[in-house]
Structure formats: structure tokens, C-alpha cells
Amino acid sequence: MTIRNIRQLVPARAVTEGAGVTVHRGIGTPALKHLDPFLMLDHFGSDDPEEYIAGFPDHPHRGFITFTYMLDGHMEHRDSMGNRGDLRAGGAQWMKAASGVIHSEMPRQSEGRMRGFQLWINLPAAEKMSDPAYQEFSAGAIPDAAGEGARVRVLAGEYGGRKGVIRDPDTEVLYLDVALDAGVDFRLPVPASHNAFVYVFEGDAETAGQALPRHSLAVLGEGDEVDLVAGPEGARFILVAGKPIGEPVVQYGPFVMNTRQEIEQAFADYRAGTLVKAKAVITGM
């Protein structure tokens, strides 16, 4: 087994989204535009409702997947096809926008902490104009795997004999929420063919003697095993890996396609009110 070192360390960058909400972006910046198949990673979090209450009103998507994981708080999803999702602390939603979705993500709390992640995952060309779909799961549906000094929530992929509830057949995504006590060593095989990253959001950690500071995204290099050791205060991080698609990516705002012509068509459809072509099916919860 070959341990993956840190290939690139990207400090999260503050970006304003939605109706003025500040998020911290690790993928989707000039420092790291994409990490195939991942297009964007946003970490949002605040104890001040003035910083999140405006939420993310109606906005369109086409050509990719959004994967939202709520750590704390209560967010409601609604879309133009009448679908509704209720994301509470510990819950997750996989939204395949595909041919087109117009949706909103709005807080359903007026005080307390709101915290979580949103990951954008690309779709292969053959799937970009397929019908939308949702996978939504409450906190109680997501399996936990515990070891000595380690607690792992398995959202997608497999760890410790537990299989995640989210399925992404095109990219075989692994998505773990890992909490380690001080000094605990966490090891996991990850296919050498997959791109992988770690984002530490509590405490700090290291891999192969390289520091993983809080609120920085570490792109992991070549190898087939991840080995992370928690610092003196412990660590909590997401570990994500996925099989690259290897196709051209043309992105403009909320649309991600393979050619400029397809992006122009997405905007034309949105202006004409024909972006949404099919009603999504919701599974899970």
C-alpha cells in the first residue's frame, strides 16, 4: 500500500452566494478550479442568523449533482416541480439536477448554528440531459462505524463494513465524516484511480508528516491508502474520493456542460421557461 501525500493545500476562500450568504469555498476557485469529478465544495457555518437567514432563493441548475450535508441547523429545499426536502442536522441530500431544476434552499430557523457542506459532482455527457432525481436521508438513516477513538459517518461508499446510503454509480463517490480523538491514526484504502481530498473543519491533523490545518482543503496525491493522524485537540474532517469522468468541463454559473453551445442552450431554455423538462423522483428518508 502507498500512502497518499498532500499534492496541494488550498485555504478555503470566502465567497458570497444566494441572498448574501458567505460560504468558504475549497474547490471552484482560481487556486483549484476543479478536481474531476468534483466541481465545487462550499463550507457554510455561522452562529449568527443575520449571516444565513437570507438563504438561497430560487436558482437554476443543469448538468451536475449537488450533494448537501447538514452538520447543524435546519434547511428546507423546494423546487419548481413541487418537490420538498427537509434537511436537518446530520441529514444529507443528493440532487441530480441533470436536464434542469430550479430550486431554493432556505433556513427554517431564526437562531442557533447553521453549518454544513455542499459538494458539486459532475455528470458524464450521457447523463447531463437525463431526468432529475433526489436521494434524501435523515440523520438516523446514515450509518455510523465506530472504532477506538474514531467515529465515522458513512454517507457514501463503504467503511468498516457499513455502506453509505447515497449511491452515485457514475463516479463511485466515497464521502465520510470522520471524528478522531487526539493522536488517533485513521487508515483507509482508497482506489488509486480515484481523486481524493480532505477538508478539516474541527481541530487539526497530519498525513505523512504534512500538516492539515483547519479550514483548508488538501488534495491527496498518488497512492492507494489514506493515513491521517489527529492533532492534540483531536480532528473532524470530511474525506471524499471519486472516479474521474475525464470529459471536457464548460461551466458558467449554475450550468455545467461539455461545450459552449450547450451552455448557451441552457441559458436560452432558462429564459424561455423550458429549463425544467421532467419531474424528479425522490427516494430515501
C-alpha atoms as an extended CHARMM CRD file, in Angstrom:
* protein
*
       285  EXT
         1         1  MET       CA              0.0000000000        0.0000000000        0.0000000000  PROA      1               0.0000000000
         2         2  THR       CA              1.2020000000        3.5160000000       -0.8520000000  PROA      2               0.0000000000
         3         3  ILE       CA              0.1760000000        6.4070000000        1.4070000000  PROA      3               0.0000000000
         4         4  ARG       CA             -1.2390000000        9.4320000000       -0.3890000000  PROA      4               0.0000000000
         5         5  ASN       CA              0.6560000000       12.6310000000        0.4470000000  PROA      5               0.0000000000
         6         6  ILE       CA             -0.7220000000       16.1390000000        0.1070000000  PROA      6               0.0000000000
         7         7  ARG       CA             -0.4170000000       17.2290000000       -3.5190000000  PROA      7               0.0000000000
         8         8  GLN       CA             -1.9620000000       20.6670000000       -2.9940000000  PROA      8               0.0000000000
         9         9  LEU       CA             -3.1660000000       22.5850000000        0.0550000000  PROA      9               0.0000000000
        10        10  VAL       CA             -5.9240000000       25.1100000000       -0.6890000000  PROA      10              0.0000000000
        11        11  PRO       CA             -7.0940000000       27.5280000000        2.0260000000  PROA      11              0.0000000000
        12        12  ALA       CA            -10.8840000000       27.9670000000        1.8270000000  PROA      12              0.0000000000
        13        13  ARG       CA            -11.8520000000       31.2660000000        0.2090000000  PROA      13              0.0000000000
        14        14  ALA       CA            -14.8010000000       33.3950000000        1.4050000000  PROA      14              0.0000000000
        15        15  VAL       CA            -17.4270000000       33.8200000000       -1.3480000000  PROA      15              0.0000000000
        16        16  THR       CA            -20.8750000000       35.4300000000       -1.2750000000  PROA      16              0.0000000000
        17        17  GLU       CA            -23.7090000000       33.2490000000       -2.5740000000  PROA      17              0.0000000000
        18        18  GLY       CA            -27.5140000000       33.2120000000       -2.6040000000  PROA      18              0.0000000000
        19        19  ALA       CA            -29.0710000000       36.2820000000       -0.9980000000  PROA      19              0.0000000000
        20        20  GLY       CA            -25.8010000000       37.4250000000        0.5670000000  PROA      20              0.0000000000
        21        21  VAL       CA            -24.6970000000       34.3290000000        2.4970000000  PROA      21              0.0000000000
        22        22  THR       CA            -20.9350000000       33.9250000000        2.9810000000  PROA      22              0.0000000000
        23        23  VAL       CA            -19.5750000000       30.4440000000        2.2740000000  PROA      23              0.0000000000
        24        24  HSD       CA            -15.9900000000       29.1990000000        2.3400000000  PROA      24              0.0000000000
        25        25  ARG       CA            -15.0210000000       27.5420000000       -0.9410000000  PROA      25              0.0000000000
        26        26  GLY       CA            -12.3120000000       24.9030000000       -1.2600000000  PROA      26              0.0000000000
        27        27  ILE       CA            -12.9740000000       23.7150000000       -4.8280000000  PROA      27              0.0000000000
        28        28  GLY       CA            -14.1570000000       26.1160000000       -7.5230000000  PROA      28              0.0000000000
        29        29  THR       CA            -11.6460000000       28.9520000000       -7.0020000000  PROA      29              0.0000000000
        30        30  PRO       CA             -8.6750000000       30.1460000000       -9.0790000000  PROA      30              0.0000000000
        31        31  ALA       CA             -6.4360000000       28.0420000000       -6.8300000000  PROA      31              0.0000000000
        32        32  LEU       CA             -8.3850000000       24.8450000000       -7.5730000000  PROA      32              0.0000000000
        33        33  LYS       CA            -10.9590000000       25.1980000000      -10.3150000000  PROA      33              0.0000000000
        34        34  HSD       CA            -11.9900000000       21.5170000000      -10.4760000000  PROA      34              0.0000000000
        35        35  LEU       CA            -10.8710000000       18.1590000000       -9.1260000000  PROA      35              0.0000000000
        36        36  ASP       CA            -12.5260000000       15.7060000000      -11.5260000000  PROA      36              0.0000000000
        37        37  PRO       CA            -15.3060000000       14.6850000000      -10.8850000000  PROA      37              0.0000000000
        38        38  PHE       CA            -15.7250000000       17.4110000000       -8.2390000000  PROA      38              0.0000000000
        39        39  LEU       CA            -16.6590000000       20.9100000000       -9.3890000000  PROA      39              0.0000000000
        40        40  MET       CA            -17.1410000000       22.8420000000       -6.1530000000  PROA      40              0.0000000000
        41        41  LEU       CA            -17.0150000000       22.4430000000       -2.3730000000  PROA      41              0.0000000000
        42        42  ASP       CA            -18.6140000000       25.0560000000       -0.1140000000  PROA      42              0.0000000000
        43        43  HSD       CA            -18.4650000000       25.0040000000        3.6830000000  PROA      43              0.0000000000
        44        44  PHE       CA            -21.0960000000       27.1910000000        5.3230000000  PROA      44              0.0000000000
        45        45  GLY       CA            -21.3630000000       27.8890000000        9.0100000000  PROA      45              0.0000000000
        46        46  SER       CA            -22.3800000000       30.6100000000       11.4330000000  PROA      46              0.0000000000
        47        47  ASP       CA            -23.9830000000       31.0960000000       14.8400000000  PROA      47              0.0000000000
        48        48  ASP       CA            -25.3590000000       34.4900000000       13.7430000000  PROA      48              0.0000000000
        49        49  PRO       CA            -28.7360000000       34.2750000000       11.9470000000  PROA      49              0.0000000000
        50        50  GLU       CA            -28.0660000000       37.6150000000       10.2490000000  PROA      50              0.0000000000
        51        51  GLU       CA            -25.3390000000       35.8100000000        8.2970000000  PROA      51              0.0000000000
        52        52  TYR       CA            -27.5090000000       32.9620000000        6.9860000000  PROA      52              0.0000000000
        53        53  ILE       CA            -31.1930000000       33.8490000000        7.2950000000  PROA      53              0.0000000000
        54        54  ALA       CA            -31.4710000000       35.1990000000        3.7100000000  PROA      54              0.0000000000
        55        55  GLY       CA            -30.6370000000       31.7180000000        2.4170000000  PROA      55              0.0000000000
        56        56  PHE       CA            -30.5110000000       30.6710000000       -1.2180000000  PROA      56              0.0000000000
        57        57  PRO       CA            -33.7170000000       31.6990000000       -3.0590000000  PROA      57              0.0000000000
        58        58  ASP       CA            -34.8130000000       30.1890000000       -6.3900000000  PROA      58              0.0000000000
        59        59  HSD       CA            -31.9020000000       29.4160000000       -8.7190000000  PROA      59              0.0000000000
        60        60  PRO       CA            -31.3840000000       27.0000000000      -11.6440000000  PROA      60              0.0000000000
        61        61  HSD       CA            -29.0120000000       24.0760000000      -12.1980000000  PROA      61              0.0000000000
        62        62  ARG       CA            -28.2460000000       21.8280000000      -15.1590000000  PROA      62              0.0000000000
        63        63  GLY       CA            -25.6570000000       19.1560000000      -15.9060000000  PROA      63              0.0000000000
        64        64  PHE       CA            -24.3960000000       18.0570000000      -12.4750000000  PROA      64              0.0000000000
        65        65  ILE       CA            -25.2370000000       16.8570000000       -8.9490000000  PROA      65              0.0000000000
        66        66  THR       CA            -25.3880000000       18.7950000000       -5.6980000000  PROA      66              0.0000000000
        67        67  PHE       CA            -24.6090000000       16.8290000000       -2.5240000000  PROA      67              0.0000000000
        68        68  THR       CA            -25.6420000000       18.7210000000        0.6350000000  PROA      68              0.0000000000
        69        69  TYR       CA            -24.6820000000       17.5380000000        4.1230000000  PROA      69              0.0000000000
        70        70  MET       CA            -26.0830000000       19.3680000000        7.1470000000  PROA      70              0.0000000000
        71        71  LEU       CA            -23.9310000000       19.3250000000       10.2710000000  PROA      71              0.0000000000
        72        72  ASP       CA            -26.1290000000       21.6750000000       12.3140000000  PROA      72              0.0000000000
        73        73  GLY       CA            -29.3690000000       23.5150000000       11.6980000000  PROA      73              0.0000000000
        74        74  HSD       CA            -32.4910000000       23.1320000000        9.5860000000  PROA      74              0.0000000000
        75        75  MET       CA            -32.7420000000       23.9280000000        5.8690000000  PROA      75              0.0000000000
        76        76  GLU       CA            -35.7490000000       23.4190000000        3.5900000000  PROA      76              0.0000000000
        77        77  HSD       CA            -35.4460000000       22.5440000000       -0.0890000000  PROA      77              0.0000000000
        78        78  ARG       CA            -38.2120000000       23.3580000000       -2.5760000000  PROA      78              0.0000000000
        79        79  ASP       CA            -38.2220000000       23.2130000000       -6.3400000000  PROA      79              0.0000000000
        80        80  SER       CA            -40.3570000000       24.3170000000       -9.2670000000  PROA      80              0.0000000000
        81        81  MET       CA            -41.7500000000       20.7930000000       -9.7170000000  PROA      81              0.0000000000
        82        82  GLY       CA            -43.3430000000       20.7370000000       -6.2730000000  PROA      82              0.0000000000
        83        83  ASN       CA            -40.6990000000       18.6490000000       -4.5330000000  PROA      83              0.0000000000
        84        84  ARG       CA            -39.8770000000       19.4610000000       -0.9220000000  PROA      84              0.0000000000
        85        85  GLY       CA            -36.9750000000       18.3240000000        1.2400000000  PROA      85              0.0000000000
        86        86  ASP       CA            -36.4190000000       18.8520000000        4.9420000000  PROA      86              0.0000000000
        87        87  LEU       CA            -32.7160000000       18.8210000000        5.7890000000  PROA      87              0.0000000000
        88        88  ARG       CA            -31.9490000000       18.7710000000        9.4950000000  PROA      88              0.0000000000
        89        89  ALA       CA            -28.7240000000       18.2470000000       11.4360000000  PROA      89              0.0000000000
        90        90  GLY       CA            -26.9560000000       15.1160000000       10.2640000000  PROA      90              0.0000000000
        91        91  GLY       CA            -29.0950000000       14.6920000000        7.1360000000  PROA      91              0.0000000000
        92        92  ALA       CA            -27.9630000000       14.5970000000        3.5080000000  PROA      92              0.0000000000
        93        93  GLN       CA            -29.4030000000       15.2580000000        0.0580000000  PROA      93              0.0000000000
        94        94  TRP       CA            -28.0690000000       14.1260000000       -3.3300000000  PROA      94              0.0000000000
        95        95  MET       CA            -29.7940000000       16.1790000000       -6.0450000000  PROA      95              0.0000000000
        96        96  LYS       CA            -29.2090000000       15.1290000000       -9.6430000000  PROA      96              0.0000000000
        97        97  ALA       CA            -30.1060000000       18.3330000000      -11.4870000000  PROA      97              0.0000000000
        98        98  ALA       CA            -29.3310000000       16.7220000000      -14.8640000000  PROA      98              0.0000000000
        99        99  SER       CA            -31.6010000000       18.2610000000      -17.5660000000  PROA      99              0.0000000000
       100       100  GLY       CA            -32.7610000000       21.0310000000      -15.2720000000  PROA      100             0.0000000000
       101       101  VAL       CA            -34.0070000000       22.0120000000      -11.8220000000  PROA      101             0.0000000000
       102       102  ILE       CA            -34.9840000000       25.3760000000      -10.3500000000  PROA      102             0.0000000000
       103       103  HSD       CA            -34.8760000000       25.1860000000       -6.5670000000  PROA      103             0.0000000000
       104       104  SER       CA            -34.3890000000       27.0910000000       -3.3350000000  PROA      104             0.0000000000
       105       105  GLU       CA            -32.5870000000       26.2470000000       -0.1000000000  PROA      105             0.0000000000
       106       106  MET       CA            -33.9080000000       28.3230000000        2.7670000000  PROA      106             0.0000000000
       107       107  PRO       CA            -33.2010000000       28.2450000000        6.5240000000  PROA      107             0.0000000000
       108       108  ARG       CA            -36.0400000000       27.0660000000        8.7660000000  PROA      108             0.0000000000
       109       109  GLN       CA            -34.5730000000       28.5040000000       11.9570000000  PROA      109             0.0000000000
       110       110  SER       CA            -34.1670000000       32.0470000000       13.2380000000  PROA      110             0.0000000000
       111       111  GLU       CA            -31.4410000000       31.4000000000       15.8080000000  PROA      111             0.0000000000
       112       112  GLY       CA            -28.6500000000       28.9610000000       16.5730000000  PROA      112             0.0000000000
       113       113  ARG       CA            -25.9150000000       27.4100000000       14.4780000000  PROA      113             0.0000000000
       114       114  MET       CA            -26.2960000000       26.6630000000       10.7560000000  PROA      114             0.0000000000
       115       115  ARG       CA            -23.4150000000       24.5740000000        9.4180000000  PROA      115             0.0000000000
       116       116  GLY       CA            -22.7540000000       22.1270000000        6.6010000000  PROA      116             0.0000000000
       117       117  PHE       CA            -21.2160000000       21.3750000000        3.2170000000  PROA      117             0.0000000000
       118       118  GLN       CA            -22.3430000000       21.4340000000       -0.3850000000  PROA      118             0.0000000000
       119       119  LEU       CA            -20.3720000000       19.4670000000       -2.9580000000  PROA      119             0.0000000000
       120       120  TRP       CA            -20.9600000000       19.6970000000       -6.7130000000  PROA      120             0.0000000000
       121       121  ILE       CA            -20.2840000000       16.4670000000       -8.6270000000  PROA      121             0.0000000000
       122       122  ASN       CA            -20.0680000000       16.3770000000      -12.4130000000  PROA      122             0.0000000000
       123       123  LEU       CA            -22.2140000000       14.1580000000      -14.6020000000  PROA      123             0.0000000000
       124       124  PRO       CA            -20.9270000000       12.3710000000      -17.7200000000  PROA      124             0.0000000000
       125       125  ALA       CA            -22.1840000000       13.7160000000      -21.0590000000  PROA      125             0.0000000000
       126       126  ALA       CA            -24.5790000000       10.7890000000      -21.4440000000  PROA      126             0.0000000000
       127       127  GLU       CA            -26.3420000000       11.7700000000      -18.1920000000  PROA      127             0.0000000000
       128       128  LYS       CA            -26.4120000000       15.5640000000      -18.4150000000  PROA      128             0.0000000000
       129       129  MET       CA            -29.8300000000       15.7280000000      -20.0820000000  PROA      129             0.0000000000
       130       130  SER       CA            -31.3520000000       12.7800000000      -18.2000000000  PROA      130             0.0000000000
       131       131  ASP       CA            -34.2650000000       13.2400000000      -15.7950000000  PROA      131             0.0000000000
       132       132  PRO       CA            -33.5690000000       14.8550000000      -12.3940000000  PROA      132             0.0000000000
       133       133  ALA       CA            -33.5880000000       12.7210000000       -9.2340000000  PROA      133             0.0000000000
       134       134  TYR       CA            -33.1650000000       13.1100000000       -5.4860000000  PROA      134             0.0000000000
       135       135  GLN       CA            -31.8080000000       10.9320000000       -2.7170000000  PROA      135             0.0000000000
       136       136  GLU       CA            -32.6120000000       12.3760000000        0.7200000000  PROA      136             0.0000000000
       137       137  PHE       CA            -31.8200000000       10.8240000000        4.0850000000  PROA      137             0.0000000000
       138       138  SER       CA            -32.3500000000       11.9080000000        7.6830000000  PROA      138             0.0000000000
       139       139  ALA       CA            -29.5730000000       11.6490000000       10.2730000000  PROA      139             0.0000000000
       140       140  GLY       CA            -30.9530000000        8.3810000000       11.6250000000  PROA      140             0.0000000000
       141       141  ALA       CA            -30.6790000000        6.6750000000        8.2450000000  PROA      141             0.0000000000
       142       142  ILE       CA            -26.9510000000        7.3460000000        7.8460000000  PROA      142             0.0000000000
       143       143  PRO       CA            -24.8330000000        4.5030000000        9.2610000000  PROA      143             0.0000000000
       144       144  ASP       CA            -22.0540000000        5.0320000000       11.7970000000  PROA      144             0.0000000000
       145       145  ALA       CA            -18.8870000000        2.9920000000       12.1630000000  PROA      145             0.0000000000
       146       146  ALA       CA            -17.0280000000        3.3690000000       15.4600000000  PROA      146             0.0000000000
       147       147  GLY       CA            -13.5470000000        2.2850000000       16.4620000000  PROA      147             0.0000000000
       148       148  GLU       CA            -11.1900000000        3.1080000000       19.3000000000  PROA      148             0.0000000000
       149       149  GLY       CA            -11.1030000000        6.9060000000       19.3720000000  PROA      149             0.0000000000
       150       150  ALA       CA            -12.7790000000        7.1910000000       15.9550000000  PROA      150             0.0000000000
       151       151  ARG       CA            -16.3650000000        7.8610000000       14.8820000000  PROA      151             0.0000000000
       152       152  VAL       CA            -17.1850000000        7.6810000000       11.1800000000  PROA      152             0.0000000000
       153       153  ARG       CA            -20.4570000000        8.5770000000        9.4680000000  PROA      153             0.0000000000
       154       154  VAL       CA            -20.6960000000        6.7770000000        6.1300000000  PROA      154             0.0000000000
       155       155  LEU       CA            -22.6700000000        8.9720000000        3.7360000000  PROA      155             0.0000000000
       156       156  ALA       CA            -21.4590000000        7.3540000000        0.5090000000  PROA      156             0.0000000000
       157       157  GLY       CA            -19.1330000000        4.4530000000       -0.2220000000  PROA      157             0.0000000000
       158       158  GLU       CA            -18.0970000000        1.9400000000        2.4070000000  PROA      158             0.0000000000
       159       159  TYR       CA            -16.1220000000        1.9060000000        5.6460000000  PROA      159             0.0000000000
       160       160  GLY       CA            -15.8650000000       -0.5940000000        8.4970000000  PROA      160             0.0000000000
       161       161  GLY       CA            -18.3560000000       -2.9420000000        6.9010000000  PROA      161             0.0000000000
       162       162  ARG       CA            -21.0020000000       -0.1980000000        6.7010000000  PROA      162             0.0000000000
       163       163  LYS       CA            -22.3340000000        1.0320000000        3.3660000000  PROA      163             0.0000000000
       164       164  GLY       CA            -23.4020000000        4.6200000000        2.8160000000  PROA      164             0.0000000000
       165       165  VAL       CA            -26.9750000000        5.4510000000        1.8740000000  PROA      165             0.0000000000
       166       166  ILE       CA            -26.0900000000        7.7200000000       -1.0620000000  PROA      166             0.0000000000
       167       167  ARG       CA            -25.4050000000        5.9860000000       -4.3740000000  PROA      167             0.0000000000
       168       168  ASP       CA            -23.5790000000        7.7000000000       -7.2430000000  PROA      168             0.0000000000
       169       169  PRO       CA            -22.9350000000        4.9740000000       -9.8460000000  PROA      169             0.0000000000
       170       170  ASP       CA            -21.1070000000        7.1910000000      -12.3430000000  PROA      170             0.0000000000
       171       171  THR       CA            -18.3090000000        8.3130000000      -10.0080000000  PROA      171             0.0000000000
       172       172  GLU       CA            -18.4220000000        5.7760000000       -7.1330000000  PROA      172             0.0000000000
       173       173  VAL       CA            -18.1810000000        8.6190000000       -4.6110000000  PROA      173             0.0000000000
       174       174  LEU       CA            -16.8220000000        7.9340000000       -1.1270000000  PROA      174             0.0000000000
       175       175  TYR       CA            -17.9630000000       10.5320000000        1.4440000000  PROA      175             0.0000000000
       176       176  LEU       CA            -17.0630000000       10.1000000000        5.1140000000  PROA      176             0.0000000000
       177       177  ASP       CA            -17.4790000000       12.4030000000        8.1160000000  PROA      177             0.0000000000
       178       178  VAL       CA            -14.6440000000       11.3750000000       10.4480000000  PROA      178             0.0000000000
       179       179  ALA       CA            -14.1280000000       12.4670000000       14.0760000000  PROA      179             0.0000000000
       180       180  LEU       CA            -10.8970000000       11.4090000000       15.8080000000  PROA      180             0.0000000000
       181       181  ASP       CA             -9.6900000000       11.7540000000       19.3770000000  PROA      181             0.0000000000
       182       182  ALA       CA             -6.2580000000       13.2930000000       19.9570000000  PROA      182             0.0000000000
       183       183  GLY       CA             -3.4470000000       11.2860000000       18.4020000000  PROA      183             0.0000000000
       184       184  VAL       CA             -5.6720000000        8.6440000000       16.7980000000  PROA      184             0.0000000000
       185       185  ASP       CA             -4.4480000000        7.1910000000       13.4770000000  PROA      185             0.0000000000
       186       186  PHE       CA             -7.0840000000        6.7020000000       10.7610000000  PROA      186             0.0000000000
       187       187  ARG       CA             -6.2270000000        4.5000000000        7.7640000000  PROA      187             0.0000000000
       188       188  LEU       CA             -8.3740000000        3.6040000000        4.7720000000  PROA      188             0.0000000000
       189       189  PRO       CA             -7.7200000000        2.0640000000        1.3380000000  PROA      189             0.0000000000
       190       190  VAL       CA             -8.8200000000        4.3920000000       -1.4830000000  PROA      190             0.0000000000
       191       191  PRO       CA             -8.5770000000        3.2610000000       -5.1270000000  PROA      191             0.0000000000
       192       192  ALA       CA             -5.5310000000        4.6850000000       -6.8940000000  PROA      192             0.0000000000
       193       193  SER       CA             -7.8050000000        5.5620000000       -9.8170000000  PROA      193             0.0000000000
       194       194  HSD       CA             -9.8700000000        7.9990000000       -7.7070000000  PROA      194             0.0000000000
       195       195  ASN       CA             -9.1900000000       11.6560000000       -6.9660000000  PROA      195             0.0000000000
       196       196  ALA       CA             -9.4460000000       12.3740000000       -3.2450000000  PROA      196             0.0000000000
       197       197  PHE       CA             -9.4250000000       15.2990000000       -0.8270000000  PROA      197             0.0000000000
       198       198  VAL       CA             -9.6860000000       16.0140000000        2.8950000000  PROA      198             0.0000000000
       199       199  TYR       CA            -11.2560000000       19.0850000000        4.4920000000  PROA      199             0.0000000000
       200       200  VAL       CA            -10.5920000000       19.5610000000        8.2290000000  PROA      200             0.0000000000
       201       201  PHE       CA            -13.2530000000       21.6540000000        9.9660000000  PROA      201             0.0000000000
       202       202  GLU       CA            -12.5070000000       20.9530000000       13.6380000000  PROA      202             0.0000000000
       203       203  GLY       CA             -9.0950000000       20.5430000000       15.2620000000  PROA      203             0.0000000000
       204       204  ASP       CA             -6.1840000000       19.6130000000       13.0140000000  PROA      204             0.0000000000
       205       205  ALA       CA             -4.4540000000       16.5650000000       11.5890000000  PROA      205             0.0000000000
       206       206  GLU       CA             -1.4800000000       15.4400000000        9.5340000000  PROA      206             0.0000000000
       207       207  THR       CA             -0.6370000000       12.8670000000        6.9030000000  PROA      207             0.0000000000
       208       208  ALA       CA              2.8720000000       11.5240000000        6.2670000000  PROA      208             0.0000000000
       209       209  GLY       CA              4.2530000000       14.3440000000        8.4500000000  PROA      209             0.0000000000
       210       210  GLN       CA              2.4230000000       17.0480000000        6.4520000000  PROA      210             0.0000000000
       211       211  ALA       CA              0.0610000000       19.3470000000        8.3520000000  PROA      211             0.0000000000
       212       212  LEU       CA             -3.6540000000       19.5170000000        7.5480000000  PROA      212             0.0000000000
       213       213  PRO       CA             -4.7190000000       22.8570000000        9.0560000000  PROA      213             0.0000000000
       214       214  ARG       CA             -8.3180000000       23.6680000000        9.8460000000  PROA      214             0.0000000000
       215       215  HSD       CA            -10.4290000000       25.1790000000        7.0290000000  PROA      215             0.0000000000
       216       216  SER       CA             -8.0160000000       24.1470000000        4.2790000000  PROA      216             0.0000000000
       217       217  LEU       CA             -8.6850000000       21.5810000000        1.5820000000  PROA      217             0.0000000000
       218       218  ALA       CA             -5.9230000000       19.0430000000        0.9880000000  PROA      218             0.0000000000
       219       219  VAL       CA             -5.8330000000       17.4220000000       -2.4470000000  PROA      219             0.0000000000
       220       220  LEU       CA             -4.2710000000       13.9920000000       -1.9760000000  PROA      220             0.0000000000
       221       221  GLY       CA             -1.6650000000       12.7300000000       -4.4250000000  PROA      221             0.0000000000
       222       222  GLU       CA             -0.9950000000        9.3260000000       -5.9450000000  PROA      222             0.0000000000
       223       223  GLY       CA             -1.3590000000        6.1700000000       -3.8710000000  PROA      223             0.0000000000
       224       224  ASP       CA             -3.9420000000        3.6890000000       -2.6870000000  PROA      224             0.0000000000
       225       225  GLU       CA             -4.2470000000        4.4140000000        1.0410000000  PROA      225             0.0000000000
       226       226  VAL       CA             -5.1140000000        7.3930000000        3.2270000000  PROA      226             0.0000000000
       227       227  ASP       CA             -3.3920000000        7.6890000000        6.6260000000  PROA      227             0.0000000000
       228       228  LEU       CA             -4.4390000000       10.6160000000        8.8190000000  PROA      228             0.0000000000
       229       229  VAL       CA             -3.3940000000       11.3120000000       12.4140000000  PROA      229             0.0000000000
       230       230  ALA       CA             -5.3520000000       13.7040000000       14.6520000000  PROA      230             0.0000000000
       231       231  GLY       CA             -3.5820000000       16.5680000000       16.4150000000  PROA      231             0.0000000000
       232       232  PRO       CA             -3.5380000000       17.2460000000       20.1880000000  PROA      232             0.0000000000
       233       233  GLU       CA             -7.0980000000       18.6320000000       20.1440000000  PROA      233             0.0000000000
       234       234  GLY       CA             -8.4460000000       15.8240000000       18.0010000000  PROA      234             0.0000000000
       235       235  ALA       CA             -9.8130000000       16.3470000000       14.4970000000  PROA      235             0.0000000000
       236       236  ARG       CA            -13.0040000000       16.2170000000       12.4930000000  PROA      236             0.0000000000
       237       237  PHE       CA            -12.9310000000       16.1940000000        8.7050000000  PROA      237             0.0000000000
       238       238  ILE       CA            -14.6870000000       15.0310000000        5.5730000000  PROA      238             0.0000000000
       239       239  LEU       CA            -12.8150000000       12.5830000000        3.3730000000  PROA      239             0.0000000000
       240       240  VAL       CA            -14.1280000000       12.4670000000       -0.1970000000  PROA      240             0.0000000000
       241       241  ALA       CA            -12.9910000000       10.4630000000       -3.2270000000  PROA      241             0.0000000000
       242       242  GLY       CA            -14.4370000000        9.7700000000       -6.6600000000  PROA      242             0.0000000000
       243       243  LYS       CA            -13.6640000000        8.2440000000      -10.0450000000  PROA      243             0.0000000000
       244       244  PRO       CA            -12.7610000000       10.9230000000      -12.6400000000  PROA      244             0.0000000000
       245       245  ILE       CA            -15.0690000000       11.3200000000      -15.6440000000  PROA      245             0.0000000000
       246       246  GLY       CA            -12.3280000000       12.5780000000      -17.9760000000  PROA      246             0.0000000000
       247       247  GLU       CA            -14.5420000000       14.7480000000      -20.1960000000  PROA      247             0.0000000000
       248       248  PRO       CA            -14.3850000000       18.4610000000      -21.0910000000  PROA      248             0.0000000000
       249       249  VAL       CA            -15.9570000000       20.7630000000      -18.4940000000  PROA      249             0.0000000000
       250       250  VAL       CA            -17.5690000000       24.0180000000      -19.5920000000  PROA      250             0.0000000000
       251       251  GLN       CA            -19.1110000000       25.8450000000      -16.6620000000  PROA      251             0.0000000000
       252       252  TYR       CA            -20.9390000000       29.1200000000      -16.4820000000  PROA      252             0.0000000000
       253       253  GLY       CA            -22.5660000000       29.8800000000      -13.1430000000  PROA      253             0.0000000000
       254       254  PRO       CA            -25.1930000000       27.2380000000      -12.3490000000  PROA      254             0.0000000000
       255       255  PHE       CA            -24.7840000000       25.2920000000      -15.6010000000  PROA      255             0.0000000000
       256       256  VAL       CA            -22.0720000000       22.6860000000      -16.2540000000  PROA      256             0.0000000000
       257       257  MET       CA            -21.9370000000       21.0900000000      -19.6940000000  PROA      257             0.0000000000
       258       258  ASN       CA            -19.3590000000       19.7830000000      -22.1970000000  PROA      258             0.0000000000
       259       259  THR       CA            -19.4780000000       22.5520000000      -24.8160000000  PROA      259             0.0000000000
       260       260  ARG       CA            -20.1280000000       26.2850000000      -25.0020000000  PROA      260             0.0000000000
       261       261  GLN       CA            -23.0830000000       25.6470000000      -27.3040000000  PROA      261             0.0000000000
       262       262  GLU       CA            -24.7120000000       23.5030000000      -24.6060000000  PROA      262             0.0000000000
       263       263  ILE       CA            -24.2220000000       26.3010000000      -22.0640000000  PROA      263             0.0000000000
       264       264  GLU       CA            -25.8400000000       28.7900000000      -24.4370000000  PROA      264             0.0000000000
       265       265  GLN       CA            -28.7590000000       26.4000000000      -24.8890000000  PROA      265             0.0000000000
       266       266  ALA       CA            -29.1600000000       26.1200000000      -21.1060000000  PROA      266             0.0000000000
       267       267  PHE       CA            -29.4370000000       29.9110000000      -20.8070000000  PROA      267             0.0000000000
       268       268  ALA       CA            -31.8750000000       30.0290000000      -23.7320000000  PROA      268             0.0000000000
       269       269  ASP       CA            -34.0240000000       27.3530000000      -22.0970000000  PROA      269             0.0000000000
       270       270  TYR       CA            -33.9500000000       29.2030000000      -18.7730000000  PROA      270             0.0000000000
       271       271  ARG       CA            -35.0110000000       32.4900000000      -20.3950000000  PROA      271             0.0000000000
       272       272  ALA       CA            -37.7970000000       30.7060000000      -22.2970000000  PROA      272             0.0000000000
       273       273  GLY       CA            -39.0590000000       28.9460000000      -19.1800000000  PROA      273             0.0000000000
       274       274  THR       CA            -38.2780000000       25.4900000000      -20.5940000000  PROA      274             0.0000000000
       275       275  LEU       CA            -35.2330000000       24.5610000000      -18.4750000000  PROA      275             0.0000000000
       276       276  VAL       CA            -37.2620000000       22.1340000000      -16.3490000000  PROA      276             0.0000000000
       277       277  LYS       CA            -38.1960000000       19.2330000000      -18.5830000000  PROA      277             0.0000000000
       278       278  ALA       CA            -39.1180000000       16.4320000000      -16.1690000000  PROA      278             0.0000000000
       279       279  LYS       CA            -40.3050000000       15.9740000000      -12.5890000000  PROA      279             0.0000000000
       280       280  ALA       CA            -37.7470000000       14.3930000000      -10.2730000000  PROA      280             0.0000000000
       281       281  VAL       CA            -38.3170000000       11.2630000000       -8.2240000000  PROA      281             0.0000000000
       282       282  ILE       CA            -37.3350000000       11.3930000000       -4.5190000000  PROA      282             0.0000000000
       283       283  THR       CA            -36.0060000000        8.3300000000       -2.7100000000  PROA      283             0.0000000000
       284       284  GLY       CA            -34.7720000000        7.8820000000        0.8450000000  PROA      284             0.0000000000
       285       285  MET       CA            -35.6820000000        9.4560000000        4.1720000000  PROA      285             0.0000000000
